[in-house]
Structure formats: C-alpha cells, structure tokens
Amino acid sequence: MSGKILSHEDLLRERTALRAEGKSLVFTNGVFDLLHVGHVRYLQQARALGDALVVAINSDRSVRELKGSSRPVIVEQERAEILAALRQVSYVTIFDDISPRALIAKLVPDVLAKGGDYGLNKIHGREEVEAAGGRVVSLPFIEGASTTAVIERMRKKS
C-alpha cells in the first residue's frame, strides 16, 4: 500500500513518528460505504480534534458480517482510495475484525471519535484510549445522512 493507505505495521510506524514530533492522532472507524455529506461533515469534525486523522475501515468480509450479504456496495480498496483523497484524512487502514478494538489497543490514539449514533459506553476501544490518558468524543449525528438512508432513497426512485 502506498500514500495515505497504510498497513497496520506502517500505521504504527507513523504513530511513533507523530508521538516523537509531539503531534496528536485522532482515530475513527466505520464502513464508509457510499460516501455522503454526513461522512464528510463527520470527518471534518474528527480531523479538527488533533493533528492527524486515521480512518480505519471495515474489510469487505467484516462489512458482510455486520450489514448483510448486499453490502458493501463499494469494495474495500475503492472505499480506502476515496477516503484517502479527502484532505482532512491523513491515513486510511483496513481492518478485518468486527470491532476495531485490537487495532486501537495497538495504536493508542490520543483521541477516539465516533458518530453521535454511538453512546460513549458503546464505543469500542474507549477503555484502552482513556486508560492511556486519551479522550473519547461522540460527534453530532447528522439526521437522515446514512448509507442505509441513501440506499433506501435509491430503491424508492427505481
């Protein structure tokens, strides 16, 4: 992988470099299938919480397990490339587990951000980040801005 799309090992090296420079890392994760305005606003808000933003996306296999056999609409490499093209995104990585907890525990970001549809007690990795002195932020949810809602609107129009 090149550019902003990093393996977990390369991401850990970047994390070490950021720490050495005294820079903070914000972590968020999700499927990010069919990028929409809710995603864009959310990523802008997450990026404002630190010096660099890593977006960890679910692998195609884990998306199918979470969302069903009709998802993802966009394959993981293309989702990663789309996210990497956004200026507010510093790094993108793909994870194959249902939960990003193991990756978060290795990376130990300074800030863990999730959308407001997740209560703080439901955010995977919260305990690990807080135990290391980091903070967990639940960002405002943009009502009606979800991939599922976009897919439903598309189905109604066809």
N, C-alpha and C positions, 0 to 999 in steps of 0.2 A: 504494500500500500504506500502511496506517496502523497505529498502535500499535506492537507489537513486531515485526511482519513488515515488513522493510525491503528496499528495492532495494540493490544493491551500492553505489551512489553515496551513499545515505542512511546505510548502514552505515559507509562510510569517513568521513563527517562525524561520526558517533557515536564512531568510533575516535579521531579527532582531539580531540574533546571529552574523552574519557576520559583520554587522554595529558596534556592540559592540566591536568586535575584530579589527576594522579598516580595514577590508578587503572589496574589491570591488566585485560587482556582475555584470556579463555580461549576457544579456538576448538575446536569439534568438528564432525564432519560424518558424514553417512550417509543411508540411505534413510528410516529411521524409519517403516516401513510396519507397520501393526498394532501400535501401541504396547503394550509388555508390561513386566513387572516388571524385566527385565534393562535395558531402556531407562531406566526411572525411576531405578533404583539408579545406573546409569552416569552419568546427567545430574546427579544429586545429588553424586556424587564429583567430576565435572568442575567443577561450579559452586564447590565448596569450594576449588579451586585458584587463584581470583582474585576480583576484584571484580564482574565481569560475564561472562556466558556467551553466546556466539553459537553457534547451531546452524545449520549450512549443510546444507540437504537437497538431494538429487539431484532434478532435474526428472523428470517422468514419462518423457520421452524417454530420458534417460540411465539411468533405472531399467530400462526395457525392454531397453536395450543390455546392461546389466550382469546382469540377473536373468532375462531372457526375456519373451516376449510376455504371460504371465499376470500380470505384476507391472507397476506397483504395484497393490495391492488398493485402496488409498485414494489419491485424486488429490492432486497436489502442494499445491494451495491448502488442502485439508482437512487434510493432514498438517502443513502450516505452522501452521494455526489451532490444532490440537490441541497442538502443541509450545509455541506462544506462550501457551497457557492455563496452562502449568506455571510455578509461582512461581520455580523455580530457573533458568529460561530467560529471559535478558534480551532477546535478539534472535533472530530467525529470518530466514534469507535462502535463496533458491533458486538453485542453480547448474545450468547445463546441460551442463557438461563431465563426462566420466567421472571425472576427477581434480579435486579442489579446489585443486590446486597454484597455479594462476594467481590465484585469489581470495586464498589465503593469502599469496602474494607481495605482493599489493597491500595487504592488511590488516595484515600483520606482527603477529600476536597475541603477547602475552607468553608464553602457554602454549598448546601444541597438544596436545590429548588425544584418544586413540583407545582403543577397547576392546582388551583383552588378547589377542584373537584376531589382532591385528596386532603383529608384532615391530617394534621401533624402526626397523630398517633398511627396513621395508616401509611406513612411514607417509609418505604424500605430503605434502610441504611441510616435512619435518623439516629439510632443509638450509637452507632460507630462514629458518626460525624460529631455528635455532641460530646461523646467521651473524649475525643481528641481536641476539644475546645472550639470546634467549628459551630456554625449555626445552620438551622434548617428553616427554610422560608416557603410558605404556601402562597403562591402568587394568585391574583384575582382570576377567576374563571370567566371567560367571555361567553355569555349565554348564547346558545344556538350555534356556536362555532366549534363543531366537532366533525371528524371524518365520517362518523356514522350519520350525522345530520346531512352532510354533503351527499353521501351515497343515497340516502332516502329521497332527497330532493331530485337527484338524477333519475331515480327509479320512477318517481311520480310524473316526470316530464316525458318519459319514453313510452 
